[in-house]
Amino acid sequence: MENNENNKIEIAGHIVSECAFSHKIYGEGFYNFDLAVKRLSGSEDIIPITVSERLFDSNDIVIGRNVKIDGQVRSYNSSQGTRSRLVISVFAREIFYESGENENLIELNGFICRKPVYRTTPMGREIADILIAVNRAYNKSDYIPCIVWGRNARYAGKLEVGDNIRISGRIQSRKYQKKTETGTEERTAYEISVSKIERISHQTEEID
């Protein structure tokens, strides 16, 4: 990975959905598909991938095929009536068709934009939830939820809004139940499971 980027991910697995059109920007079409990436435990994370039509042809994205993606984690707000929901996906900058081992490595450099929430589970496991803003071109930012464990969680719980941090870890998917006006829905959350975290600088001003 290059060292001059704030947002880098390398992820490899096998395709588990058809490629579907997503949107078009300045005449360039973008498509989505899902990638299954195995954990060491043997379970799989199902990660949404966004890829430009300029990186593949119609015969490349086939269910069951192994691919490796180099890219970035991106976020956007999806409006649903009067509410909005943060949507996370992996934006492919390069795609390789290979049968290598499953890979899931992410590095982010961003700013704490919400007070970290530290807690312990009923089994005594320490966890901290943090949300970081990662800057990209054209004065845009991606807002990326992260989860931190153990002694790193205690450290993260003491961080402040505005702190510049660097993290490494993996992207994961998690099923949860959401109560709605019409009943209960099963949804999928995406977050970064943090293995390493460090504060680069501290600032007291909150991010807009």
KEFI-99668 format. One record per residue: residue number from 1; residue in three letters; chain; x, y, z of N, C-alpha, C, CB in turn. Coordinates in Angstrom, 1 decimal. Glycine has a CB too. Layout:
<rs>
> NUM:ala:A:X:Y:Z:X:Y:Z:X:Y:Z:X:Y:Z
...
</rs>
This chain:
<rs>
> 1:met:A:0.8:-1.2:0.0:0.0:0.0:0.0:0.9:1.3:0.0:-0.9:0.0:1.2
> 2:glu:A:0.4:2.3:-0.7:1.1:3.5:-0.7:0.9:4.3:0.6:0.7:4.4:-1.9
> 3:asn:A:1.9:5.1:1.0:1.8:5.8:2.3:1.2:7.2:2.2:3.1:5.9:2.9
> 4:asn:A:0.8:7.6:1.0:0.3:9.0:0.8:-1.2:9.1:0.7:0.9:9.6:-0.4
> 5:glu:A:-1.9:8.0:1.2:-3.3:8.0:1.1:-3.9:7.9:2.5:-3.8:6.9:0.2
> 6:asn:A:-5.1:8.5:2.7:-5.7:8.4:4.0:-6.7:7.2:4.1:-6.5:9.7:4.2
> 7:asn:A:-7.0:6.6:3.0:-8.0:5.6:3.0:-7.6:4.5:2.0:-9.4:6.2:2.6
> 8:lys:A:-7.2:3.3:2.5:-6.7:2.2:1.6:-7.2:0.9:2.1:-5.1:2.2:1.6
> 9:ile:A:-7.7:0.1:1.2:-8.1:-1.2:1.5:-7.7:-2.2:0.4:-9.7:-1.3:1.7
> 10:glu:A:-7.3:-3.4:0.9:-7.0:-4.5:0.0:-7.9:-5.7:0.5:-5.5:-4.9:0.0
> 11:ile:A:-8.7:-6.2:-0.4:-9.7:-7.2:0.0:-9.8:-8.2:-1.1:-11.1:-6.5:0.4
> 12:ala:A:-9.9:-9.5:-0.7:-10.0:-10.6:-1.7:-11.0:-11.6:-1.2:-8.6:-11.2:-1.9
> 13:gly:A:-11.7:-12.2:-2.1:-12.7:-13.2:-1.8:-13.3:-13.7:-3.0:-13.7:-12.7:-0.8
> 14:his:A:-14.6:-14.2:-2.9:-15.3:-14.7:-4.1:-16.6:-14.0:-4.3:-15.5:-16.2:-4.0
> 15:ile:A:-17.0:-13.8:-5.5:-18.2:-13.0:-5.8:-19.4:-13.9:-5.5:-18.2:-12.6:-7.3
> 16:val:A:-20.4:-13.2:-4.8:-21.6:-14.0:-4.4:-22.9:-13.3:-4.9:-21.7:-14.1:-2.9
> 17:ser:A:-22.8:-12.4:-5.8:-24.0:-11.8:-6.3:-23.8:-11.3:-7.8:-24.5:-10.6:-5.5
> 18:glu:A:-24.9:-11.2:-8.5:-24.8:-10.6:-9.9:-24.3:-9.1:-9.8:-26.1:-10.7:-10.6
> 19:cys:A:-23.7:-8.7:-10.9:-23.3:-7.3:-10.9:-24.5:-6.4:-11.4:-22.1:-7.1:-11.9
> 20:ala:A:-24.9:-5.4:-10.6:-26.1:-4.6:-10.9:-25.7:-3.1:-11.1:-27.1:-4.8:-9.8
> 21:phe:A:-26.3:-2.4:-12.0:-26.1:-1.0:-12.2:-26.4:-0.2:-11.0:-26.8:-0.5:-13.4
> 22:ser:A:-25.6:0.7:-10.6:-25.8:1.6:-9.5:-26.2:3.0:-9.8:-24.6:1.6:-8.5
> 23:his:A:-25.2:3.7:-10.5:-25.4:5.1:-10.9:-24.4:5.5:-11.9:-25.3:6.0:-9.6
> 24:lys:A:-24.6:6.7:-12.4:-23.7:7.3:-13.4:-23.3:8.7:-13.0:-24.4:7.3:-14.9
> 25:ile:A:-22.0:9.0:-13.2:-21.4:10.3:-12.9:-20.6:10.7:-14.1:-20.6:10.3:-11.6
> 26:tyr:A:-20.9:11.9:-14.6:-20.2:12.5:-15.8:-20.0:11.4:-16.9:-18.8:13.0:-15.3
> 27:gly:A:-21.0:10.7:-17.1:-21.0:9.7:-18.2:-20.4:8.4:-17.9:-20.3:10.3:-19.4
> 28:glu:A:-19.8:8.2:-16.7:-19.2:7.0:-16.3:-20.1:6.2:-15.4:-17.9:7.3:-15.5
> 29:gly:A:-20.4:4.9:-15.8:-21.3:4.1:-15.1:-20.6:3.3:-14.0:-22.0:3.2:-16.0
> 30:phe:A:-21.3:3.1:-12.9:-20.8:2.4:-11.7:-21.8:1.2:-11.4:-20.6:3.3:-10.5
> 31:tyr:A:-21.2:0.1:-11.0:-22.0:-1.1:-10.7:-21.6:-1.7:-9.3:-21.7:-2.2:-11.8
> 32:asn:A:-22.5:-2.4:-8.8:-22.4:-3.0:-7.5:-22.4:-4.6:-7.5:-23.4:-2.5:-6.5
> 33:phe:A:-21.6:-5.2:-6.7:-21.7:-6.6:-6.5:-21.2:-6.9:-5.1:-21.0:-7.5:-7.5
> 34:asp:A:-21.6:-8.1:-4.5:-21.2:-8.5:-3.2:-20.0:-9.5:-3.2:-22.4:-9.1:-2.4
> 35:leu:A:-19.1:-9.3:-2.3:-17.9:-10.1:-2.2:-17.9:-10.8:-0.8:-16.6:-9.3:-2.4
> 36:ala:A:-17.7:-12.2:-0.8:-17.6:-12.9:0.4:-16.2:-13.1:0.8:-18.3:-14.3:0.3
> 37:val:A:-15.8:-12.7:2.0:-14.4:-12.7:2.5:-14.4:-13.6:3.8:-13.8:-11.3:2.7
> 38:lys:A:-13.6:-14.6:3.8:-13.6:-15.5:4.9:-12.7:-14.9:6.1:-13.0:-16.9:4.5
> 39:arg:A:-13.2:-15.1:7.3:-12.5:-14.8:8.5:-11.6:-16.0:8.9:-13.4:-14.4:9.7
> 40:leu:A:-10.7:-15.9:9.8:-9.9:-17.0:10.3:-10.8:-18.0:10.9:-8.9:-16.5:11.3
> 41:ser:A:-12.0:-17.6:11.5:-12.9:-18.5:12.1:-13.6:-19.4:11.1:-13.9:-17.8:13.0
> 42:gly:A:-13.6:-19.0:9.8:-14.3:-19.8:8.8:-15.6:-19.1:8.4:-14.6:-21.1:9.3
> 43:ser:A:-16.1:-18.2:9.2:-17.3:-17.5:8.8:-17.0:-16.4:7.7:-18.0:-16.8:10.0
> 44:glu:A:-18.0:-15.9:7.1:-17.7:-15.0:6.0:-18.4:-13.6:6.2:-18.3:-15.6:4.7
> 45:asp:A:-17.7:-12.6:5.8:-18.2:-11.2:5.7:-18.7:-11.0:4.3:-17.2:-10.2:6.2
> 46:ile:A:-19.9:-10.5:4.1:-20.4:-10.2:2.8:-20.3:-8.7:2.6:-21.9:-10.7:2.6
> 47:ile:A:-19.4:-8.2:1.7:-19.0:-6.8:1.6:-19.4:-6.3:0.2:-17.5:-6.7:1.7
> 48:pro:A:-20.2:-5.2:0.2:-20.6:-4.6:-1.1:-19.5:-3.9:-1.7:-21.8:-3.6:-0.8
> 49:ile:A:-19.3:-4.1:-3.0:-18.3:-3.5:-3.8:-18.9:-2.6:-4.9:-17.4:-4.6:-4.5
> 50:thr:A:-18.3:-1.4:-5.1:-18.7:-0.5:-6.2:-17.5:-0.4:-7.2:-19.1:0.9:-5.7
> 51:val:A:-17.8:-0.7:-8.5:-16.8:-0.7:-9.5:-17.2:0.1:-10.7:-16.4:-2.1:-9.8
> 52:ser:A:-16.3:0.8:-11.3:-16.5:1.5:-12.6:-16.6:0.5:-13.7:-15.4:2.5:-12.8
> 53:glu:A:-17.5:0.9:-14.7:-17.6:0.1:-15.9:-16.3:0.1:-16.7:-18.7:0.6:-16.8
> 54:arg:A:-15.4:1.0:-16.4:-14.1:1.0:-17.1:-13.1:0.0:-16.6:-13.5:2.4:-17.0
> 55:leu:A:-13.4:-0.7:-15.5:-12.5:-1.7:-14.9:-12.9:-3.1:-15.2:-12.5:-1.5:-13.4
> 56:phe:A:-14.0:-3.3:-15.9:-14.4:-4.7:-16.2:-15.3:-4.8:-17.4:-15.1:-5.3:-15.0
> 57:asp:A:-15.5:-6.0:-18.0:-16.5:-6.2:-19.0:-17.5:-7.1:-18.5:-15.9:-6.7:-20.3
> 58:ser:A:-18.6:-7.4:-19.3:-19.7:-8.1:-18.8:-19.4:-9.5:-18.4:-20.8:-8.1:-19.9
> 59:asn:A:-18.3:-10.1:-18.9:-18.0:-11.5:-18.6:-17.1:-11.6:-17.4:-17.3:-12.1:-19.8
> 60:asp:A:-16.6:-10.5:-16.8:-15.7:-10.6:-15.7:-16.3:-10.9:-14.3:-14.9:-9.3:-15.6
> 61:ile:A:-17.5:-10.3:-14.0:-18.1:-10.4:-12.7:-19.0:-11.6:-12.7:-18.8:-9.1:-12.3
> 62:val:A:-18.5:-12.7:-12.3:-19.3:-14.0:-12.3:-19.4:-14.6:-10.9:-18.6:-15.0:-13.3
> 63:ile:A:-20.5:-15.0:-10.5:-20.7:-15.6:-9.1:-19.7:-16.8:-9.0:-22.1:-16.0:-8.9
> 64:gly:A:-19.0:-16.8:-7.9:-18.1:-17.8:-7.6:-16.6:-17.5:-8.0:-18.5:-19.1:-8.3
> 65:arg:A:-16.4:-16.5:-8.8:-15.1:-16.1:-9.2:-14.3:-15.4:-8.1:-15.1:-15.2:-10.4
> 66:asn:A:-13.0:-15.7:-7.9:-12.2:-15.1:-7.0:-11.6:-13.8:-7.5:-11.0:-16.0:-6.6
> 67:val:A:-11.7:-12.7:-6.7:-11.2:-11.4:-7.2:-10.5:-10.8:-6.0:-12.3:-10.5:-7.7
> 68:lys:A:-9.6:-9.9:-6.3:-8.9:-9.0:-5.3:-9.2:-7.6:-5.7:-7.4:-9.3:-5.2
> 69:ile:A:-9.6:-6.8:-4.7:-9.9:-5.4:-4.9:-8.9:-4.5:-4.1:-11.3:-5.1:-4.4
> 70:asp:A:-8.3:-3.5:-4.8:-7.6:-2.4:-4.2:-8.4:-1.2:-4.3:-6.1:-2.2:-4.8
> 71:gly:A:-8.7:-0.5:-3.2:-9.6:0.6:-3.3:-9.7:1.4:-2.0:-10.9:0.2:-3.7
> 72:gln:A:-10.9:1.9:-1.7:-11.1:2.8:-0.5:-12.5:2.4:0.0:-11.1:4.3:-0.9
> 73:val:A:-12.7:2.7:1.3:-14.0:2.5:1.9:-14.7:3.9:1.7:-13.9:2.1:3.4
> 74:arg:A:-15.9:3.8:1.2:-16.7:5.0:1.0:-18.0:5.0:1.8:-17.0:5.2:-0.5
> 75:ser:A:-18.6:6.2:2.0:-19.9:6.2:2.7:-20.7:7.3:2.0:-19.7:6.6:4.2
> 76:tyr:A:-22.1:7.1:2.2:-23.0:8.2:1.7:-24.3:8.0:2.5:-23.3:8.1:0.2
> 77:asn:A:-25.1:9.0:2.6:-26.3:9.0:3.3:-27.5:8.6:2.3:-26.6:10.3:4.0
> 78:ser:A:-28.2:7.6:2.7:-29.3:7.1:1.9:-30.6:7.6:2.5:-29.3:5.6:1.7
> 79:ser:A:-31.4:8.4:1.8:-32.6:9.0:2.4:-33.7:8.0:2.3:-33.0:10.3:1.7
> 80:gln:A:-34.4:7.8:3.4:-35.6:6.9:3.4:-36.7:7.6:4.1:-35.3:5.5:4.1
> 81:gly:A:-37.6:8.3:3.3:-38.6:9.1:3.9:-38.0:10.3:4.6:-39.5:8.3:4.8
> 82:thr:A:-38.3:10.5:5.8:-37.8:11.6:6.6:-36.5:11.2:7.3:-38.8:12.0:7.7
> 83:arg:A:-36.0:10.0:7.1:-34.8:9.6:7.8:-33.7:9.3:6.8:-35.0:8.3:8.6
> 84:ser:A:-32.4:9.3:7.2:-31.3:8.9:6.4:-30.5:7.9:7.1:-30.5:10.2:6.1
> 85:arg:A:-29.8:7.0:6.3:-29.0:5.9:6.8:-27.7:6.0:6.2:-29.7:4.6:6.6
> 86:leu:A:-26.6:5.8:7.0:-25.3:5.8:6.5:-25.0:4.4:5.8:-24.2:6.0:7.6
> 87:val:A:-24.6:4.5:4.5:-24.3:3.3:3.7:-22.8:3.2:3.4:-25.1:3.4:2.4
> 88:ile:A:-22.3:2.1:3.7:-20.9:1.8:3.5:-20.6:0.8:2.4:-20.2:1.3:4.9
> 89:ser:A:-19.6:1.1:1.6:-19.2:0.1:0.5:-17.7:0.3:0.3:-20.1:0.4:-0.8
> 90:val:A:-17.2:-0.6:-0.5:-15.8:-0.6:-0.9:-15.8:-0.1:-2.4:-15.1:-2.0:-0.8
> 91:phe:A:-15.1:1.0:-2.6:-15.0:1.6:-4.0:-13.7:1.0:-4.6:-14.9:3.1:-3.9
> 92:ala:A:-13.8:0.3:-5.7:-12.7:-0.4:-6.3:-11.9:0.6:-7.2:-13.1:-1.5:-7.2
> 93:arg:A:-10.6:0.7:-7.0:-9.7:1.5:-7.8:-9.0:0.6:-8.8:-8.7:2.3:-7.0
> 94:glu:A:-8.8:-0.7:-8.4:-8.2:-1.7:-9.2:-8.9:-3.0:-8.9:-6.6:-1.8:-9.1
> 95:ile:A:-9.0:-3.9:-9.9:-9.6:-5.2:-9.6:-8.8:-6.3:-10.3:-11.1:-5.3:-10.1
> 96:phe:A:-8.5:-7.3:-9.6:-7.6:-8.4:-10.1:-8.4:-9.7:-10.1:-6.2:-8.5:-9.4
> 97:tyr:A:-8.2:-10.5:-11.1:-8.9:-11.8:-11.1:-7.9:-12.9:-10.8:-9.6:-12.0:-12.5
> 98:glu:A:-8.0:-13.4:-9.6:-7.0:-14.4:-9.2:-7.6:-15.3:-8.2:-5.7:-13.7:-8.6
> 99:ser:A:-6.9:-16.4:-7.8:-7.4:-17.4:-6.9:-6.6:-17.4:-5.6:-7.4:-18.8:-7.5
> 100:gly:A:-6.1:-16.3:-5.2:-5.3:-16.2:-4.0:-6.1:-16.3:-2.8:-4.5:-14.9:-4.0
> 101:glu:A:-5.4:-16.3:-1.6:-6.0:-16.4:-0.3:-6.9:-15.2:0.0:-5.0:-16.6:0.8
> 102:asn:A:-7.9:-15.4:0.9:-8.7:-14.3:1.3:-7.9:-13.3:2.0:-9.9:-14.8:2.2
> 103:glu:A:-8.2:-12.0:1.7:-7.4:-10.9:2.3:-8.4:-9.8:2.7:-6.3:-10.4:1.3
> 104:asn:A:-8.0:-9.1:3.8:-8.9:-8.1:4.3:-8.1:-7.1:5.2:-10.2:-8.6:5.1
> 105:leu:A:-7.5:-6.1:4.6:-6.6:-5.2:5.3:-7.0:-3.8:4.9:-5.2:-5.5:4.9
> 106:ile:A:-7.2:-2.9:5.9:-7.6:-1.5:5.7:-6.7:-0.6:6.6:-9.1:-1.3:6.0
> 107:glu:A:-6.4:0.5:6.1:-5.7:1.5:6.8:-6.4:2.9:6.6:-4.2:1.6:6.3
> 108:leu:A:-6.7:3.6:7.7:-7.4:4.9:7.6:-6.7:5.9:8.4:-8.8:4.7:8.1
> 109:asn:A:-6.7:7.1:7.9:-6.2:8.3:8.7:-7.3:9.3:8.7:-4.8:8.8:8.0
> 110:gly:A:-7.9:9.6:9.9:-9.0:10.5:9.9:-9.2:11.2:11.2:-10.3:9.7:9.5
> 111:phe:A:-10.3:11.8:11.4:-10.6:12.6:12.6:-11.8:12.0:13.4:-10.8:14.0:12.2
> 112:ile:A:-11.7:12.0:14.7:-12.9:11.6:15.5:-14.0:12.6:15.3:-12.5:11.4:17.0
> 113:cys:A:-15.2:12.2:14.9:-16.2:13.2:14.7:-17.4:13.0:15.6:-16.7:13.2:13.2
> 114:arg:A:-17.3:12.0:16.5:-18.4:11.8:17.5:-17.7:11.2:18.8:-19.5:10.8:17.0
> 115:lys:A:-18.1:11.6:19.9:-17.5:11.2:21.2:-17.5:9.6:21.2:-18.2:11.7:22.4
> 116:pro:A:-16.3:9.0:21.3:-16.3:7.5:21.4:-17.1:7.0:22.5:-14.9:7.0:21.5
> 117:val:A:-17.8:5.8:22.3:-18.6:5.2:23.3:-17.9:3.9:23.8:-20.0:4.8:22.8
> 118:tyr:A:-17.5:3.9:25.1:-16.8:2.8:25.7:-17.8:2.0:26.5:-15.6:3.2:26.5
> 119:arg:A:-17.7:0.7:26.4:-18.7:-0.2:27.2:-18.1:-1.5:27.4:-20.1:-0.3:26.5
> 120:thr:A:-18.7:-2.3:28.3:-18.3:-3.7:28.5:-19.5:-4.6:28.3:-17.7:-3.9:29.9
> 121:thr:A:-19.3:-5.8:27.7:-20.4:-6.7:27.5:-20.7:-7.4:28.8:-20.0:-7.7:26.4
> 122:pro:A:-21.8:-8.2:28.8:-22.1:-9.0:30.0:-21.1:-10.0:30.4:-23.5:-9.7:29.8
> 123:met:A:-20.3:-10.4:29.4:-19.2:-11.3:29.6:-17.9:-10.6:30.0:-18.9:-12.2:28.4
> 124:gly:A:-17.9:-9.3:30.1:-16.8:-8.5:30.6:-15.8:-8.1:29.4:-16.0:-9.3:31.5
> 125:arg:A:-16.2:-8.3:28.2:-15.4:-7.8:27.1:-15.5:-6.3:26.9:-15.7:-8.6:25.8
> 126:glu:A:-14.3:-5.7:26.7:-14.3:-4.2:26.5:-14.4:-3.9:25.0:-13.0:-3.6:27.1
> 127:ile:A:-15.3:-2.9:24.7:-15.6:-2.5:23.4:-15.7:-1.0:23.3:-16.8:-3.2:22.8
> 128:ala:A:-15.2:-0.3:22.3:-15.5:1.1:22.0:-15.9:1.3:20.6:-14.2:1.9:22.3
> 129:asp:A:-16.9:2.1:20.4:-17.4:2.5:19.1:-16.9:3.9:18.8:-19.0:2.4:19.0
> 130:ile:A:-16.3:4.0:17.6:-15.9:5.4:17.2:-16.4:5.6:15.7:-14.4:5.5:17.3
> 131:leu:A:-16.6:6.9:15.4:-16.9:7.3:14.1:-15.8:8.3:13.6:-18.3:7.9:14.0
> 132:ile:A:-15.2:8.0:12.5:-14.1:8.9:12.0:-14.5:9.4:10.6:-12.8:8.1:12.0
> 133:ala:A:-14.0:10.7:10.4:-14.2:11.3:9.1:-12.9:11.3:8.4:-14.7:12.8:9.3
> 134:val:A:-12.9:10.7:7.2:-11.7:10.5:6.4:-11.8:11.4:5.2:-11.4:9.0:6.0
> 135:asn:A:-10.9:12.4:5.1:-11.0:13.3:4.0:-10.6:12.7:2.6:-10.1:14.5:4.3
> 136:arg:A:-11.2:13.2:1.6:-10.8:12.8:0.2:-11.0:14.1:-0.7:-11.7:11.7:-0.3
> 137:ala:A:-10.8:13.9:-1.9:-10.7:15.0:-2.9:-12.0:15.8:-2.9:-10.3:14.5:-4.3
> 138:tyr:A:-11.9:17.0:-3.4:-13.0:17.9:-3.6:-13.8:18.3:-2.3:-14.0:17.3:-4.6
> 139:asn:A:-13.0:18.4:-1.2:-13.6:18.8:0.1:-14.7:17.8:0.5:-14.1:20.2:0.0
> 140:lys:A:-14.6:16.6:0.2:-15.5:15.6:0.7:-14.9:14.7:1.8:-16.0:14.7:-0.5
> 141:ser:A:-15.8:14.1:2.6:-15.3:13.2:3.6:-16.2:11.9:3.6:-15.3:13.9:5.0
> 142:asp:A:-15.5:10.8:4.0:-16.3:9.6:4.3:-16.3:9.4:5.8:-15.6:8.4:3.6
> 143:tyr:A:-17.5:9.1:6.3:-17.8:8.8:7.7:-17.8:7.3:7.9:-19.1:9.6:8.2
> 144:ile:A:-16.9:6.8:8.7:-16.7:5.4:8.8:-16.8:4.9:10.2:-15.3:5.0:8.1
> 145:pro:A:-17.7:4.0:10.5:-17.9:3.5:11.9:-16.8:2.4:12.1:-19.3:2.9:12.1
> 146:cys:A:-16.2:2.5:13.3:-15.2:1.5:13.7:-15.5:0.9:15.1:-13.8:2.2:13.7
> 147:ile:A:-15.1:-0.3:15.3:-15.2:-0.9:16.6:-13.9:-1.4:17.1:-16.2:-2.1:16.5
> 148:val:A:-13.6:-1.1:18.4:-12.3:-1.4:19.0:-12.4:-2.3:20.2:-11.6:0.0:19.4
> 149:trp:A:-11.4:-3.1:20.4:-11.6:-4.2:21.4:-10.5:-4.1:22.5:-11.6:-5.6:20.8
> 150:gly:A:-10.7:-4.6:23.7:-9.7:-4.8:24.7:-9.1:-3.5:25.2:-8.7:-5.7:24.2
> 151:arg:A:-7.7:-3.6:25.3:-7.0:-2.4:25.8:-7.1:-1.3:24.8:-5.6:-2.8:26.1
> 152:asn:A:-7.2:-1.6:23.5:-7.4:-0.6:22.5:-8.7:0.2:22.7:-7.3:-1.1:21.1
> 153:ala:A:-9.7:-0.6:23.2:-11.0:0.1:23.5:-10.9:1.1:24.6:-12.1:-1.0:23.8
> 154:arg:A:-10.1:0.7:25.7:-9.9:1.6:26.8:-9.2:2.9:26.3:-9.1:1.0:27.9
> 155:tyr:A:-8.2:2.7:25.4:-7.5:3.9:24.8:-8.4:4.7:24.0:-6.3:3.4:24.0
> 156:ala:A:-9.2:4.1:23.1:-10.1:4.8:22.2:-11.2:5.6:23.0:-10.8:3.8:21.2
> 157:gly:A:-11.6:5.0:24.1:-12.7:5.6:24.9:-12.2:7.0:25.5:-13.1:4.8:26.0
> 158:lys:A:-10.9:7.2:25.5:-10.4:8.5:26.1:-10.1:9.5:25.0:-9.1:8.2:26.9
> 159:leu:A:-10.3:9.2:23.7:-10.1:10.1:22.6:-11.2:11.1:22.6:-10.0:9.3:21.3
> 160:glu:A:-10.9:12.3:22.0:-11.8:13.4:21.9:-12.2:13.7:20.5:-11.2:14.6:22.6
> 161:val:A:-13.4:14.3:20.3:-13.8:14.8:19.0:-12.7:15.8:18.5:-15.2:15.5:19.1
> 162:gly:A:-12.3:15.6:17.3:-11.3:16.4:16.6:-9.9:15.7:16.6:-11.2:17.7:17.4
> 163:asp:A:-9.7:14.7:17.4:-8.4:14.0:17.4:-8.2:13.3:16.1:-8.4:12.9:18.5
> 164:asn:A:-6.9:13.5:15.6:-6.5:12.9:14.3:-5.9:11.5:14.7:-5.5:13.8:13.6
> 165:ile:A:-6.5:10.4:14.1:-6.0:9.1:14.5:-5.7:8.3:13.2:-7.0:8.3:15.3
> 166:arg:A:-4.8:7.3:13.4:-4.5:6.4:12.3:-4.9:5.0:12.8:-3.0:6.5:11.9
> 167:ile:A:-5.6:4.2:12.0:-6.0:2.9:12.4:-5.7:1.9:11.3:-7.5:2.8:12.8
> 168:ser:A:-5.6:0.6:11.7:-5.5:-0.5:10.7:-6.4:-1.6:11.3:-4.1:-1.0:10.5
> 169:gly:A:-7.0:-2.4:10.3:-7.9:-3.4:10.7:-8.5:-4.1:9.5:-8.9:-2.9:11.6
> 170:arg:A:-9.8:-4.5:9.7:-10.5:-5.2:8.6:-11.9:-4.7:8.6:-10.4:-6.7:8.8
> 171:ile:A:-12.5:-4.8:7.4:-13.9:-4.4:7.3:-14.8:-5.7:7.5:-14.2:-3.8:5.9
> 172:gln:A:-15.9:-5.6:8.3:-16.7:-6.7:8.6:-18.2:-6.3:8.4:-16.4:-7.2:10.0
> 173:ser:A:-19.0:-7.4:8.3:-20.4:-7.2:8.2:-21.0:-7.8:9.4:-21.0:-7.8:6.9
> 174:arg:A:-22.2:-7.3:9.8:-22.9:-7.8:11.1:-24.4:-7.6:10.9:-22.4:-7.0:12.3
> 175:lys:A:-25.1:-8.7:11.1:-26.5:-8.7:11.0:-27.1:-8.2:12.4:-27.1:-10.1:10.7
> 176:tyr:A:-28.2:-7.4:12.3:-28.9:-7.0:13.5:-30.4:-6.8:13.2:-28.3:-5.7:14.0
> 177:gln:A:-31.2:-6.7:14.2:-32.6:-6.5:14.1:-33.0:-5.1:14.4:-33.4:-7.5:15.1
> 178:lys:A:-33.8:-4.5:13.5:-34.2:-3.1:13.6:-35.7:-3.0:13.6:-33.6:-2.3:12.4
> 179:lys:A:-36.2:-2.4:14.7:-37.6:-2.2:14.8:-38.1:-1.0:14.0:-38.1:-2.0:16.3
> 180:thr:A:-39.1:-1.2:13.2:-39.7:-0.2:12.3:-41.1:0.0:12.6:-39.4:-0.5:10.8
> 181:glu:A:-41.8:0.9:11.9:-43.2:1.2:12.1:-44.0:0.0:11.7:-43.6:2.4:11.4
> 182:thr:A:-43.5:-0.8:10.8:-44.3:-2.0:10.3:-43.8:-3.3:10.8:-44.1:-2.0:8.8
> 183:gly:A:-42.9:-3.3:11.8:-42.4:-4.5:12.4:-40.9:-4.5:12.6:-42.8:-5.7:11.5
> 184:thr:A:-40.3:-5.7:12.5:-38.9:-5.9:12.7:-38.2:-6.3:11.5:-38.6:-6.9:13.9
> 185:glu:A:-37.1:-5.6:11.1:-36.4:-5.9:9.9:-35.0:-6.4:10.2:-36.3:-4.7:8.9
> 186:glu:A:-34.5:-7.4:9.5:-33.1:-7.8:9.6:-32.2:-6.9:8.7:-32.9:-9.3:9.3
> 187:arg:A:-31.2:-6.2:9.2:-30.4:-5.4:8.4:-28.9:-5.8:8.6:-30.6:-3.9:8.8
> 188:thr:A:-28.1:-5.2:7.8:-26.6:-5.5:7.8:-25.9:-4.2:8.1:-26.1:-6.2:6.6
> 189:ala:A:-25.0:-4.2:9.1:-24.2:-3.1:9.4:-22.7:-3.4:8.9:-24.2:-2.7:10.9
> 190:tyr:A:-22.0:-2.4:8.5:-20.6:-2.6:8.1:-19.8:-1.7:9.0:-20.4:-2.3:6.6
> 191:glu:A:-18.7:-2.2:9.4:-17.8:-1.4:10.3:-16.4:-1.9:10.2:-18.3:-1.5:11.8
> 192:ile:A:-15.4:-1.1:10.7:-14.0:-1.5:10.7:-13.7:-2.1:12.0:-13.1:-0.3:10.3
> 193:ser:A:-13.3:-3.4:12.1:-12.8:-4.0:13.3:-11.3:-3.6:13.4:-13.0:-5.6:13.3
> 194:val:A:-11.0:-2.8:14.4:-9.7:-2.2:14.6:-8.7:-3.1:15.3:-9.8:-0.8:15.3
> 195:ser:A:-7.5:-3.3:14.7:-6.5:-4.1:15.3:-5.3:-3.2:15.9:-5.9:-5.1:14.4
> 196:lys:A:-5.2:-2.0:15.3:-4.2:-1.1:15.8:-4.7:0.4:15.7:-2.9:-1.2:14.9
> 197:ile:A:-4.5:1.2:16.7:-4.9:2.6:16.7:-3.9:3.4:17.3:-6.3:2.7:17.4
> 198:glu:A:-3.7:4.6:16.8:-2.8:5.6:17.4:-3.3:7.0:17.1:-1.3:5.4:16.8
> 199:arg:A:-3.1:7.9:18.1:-3.4:9.3:17.9:-2.3:10.0:17.3:-3.9:9.9:19.2
> 200:ile:A:-2.5:10.7:16.2:-1.4:11.5:15.5:-1.4:12.9:16.1:-1.7:11.6:14.0
> 201:ser:A:-2.5:13.5:16.4:-2.5:14.8:17.0:-3.9:15.0:17.7:-2.3:15.9:15.9
> 202:his:A:-3.9:16.0:18.5:-5.1:16.3:19.3:-5.5:17.8:19.0:-4.8:16.2:20.9
> 203:gln:A:-6.8:17.9:18.8:-7.4:19.3:18.7:-8.7:19.4:19.4:-7.5:19.7:17.2
> 204:thr:A:-9.0:20.5:19.9:-10.2:20.7:20.7:-11.4:21.2:19.9:-9.9:21.7:21.9
> 205:glu:A:-11.2:21.7:18.7:-12.3:22.1:18.0:-13.0:21.0:17.3:-11.8:23.2:16.9
> 206:glu:A:-14.4:21.0:17.4:-15.1:20.0:16.7:-15.2:20.1:15.2:-16.6:20.0:17.3
> 207:ile:A:-15.3:19.0:14.6:-15.4:19.0:13.1:-16.8:19.4:12.7:-15.0:17.6:12.5
> 208:asp:A:-16.9:20.2:11.6:-18.2:20.6:11.1:-18.9:19.4:10.6:-18.1:21.7:10.1
</rs>
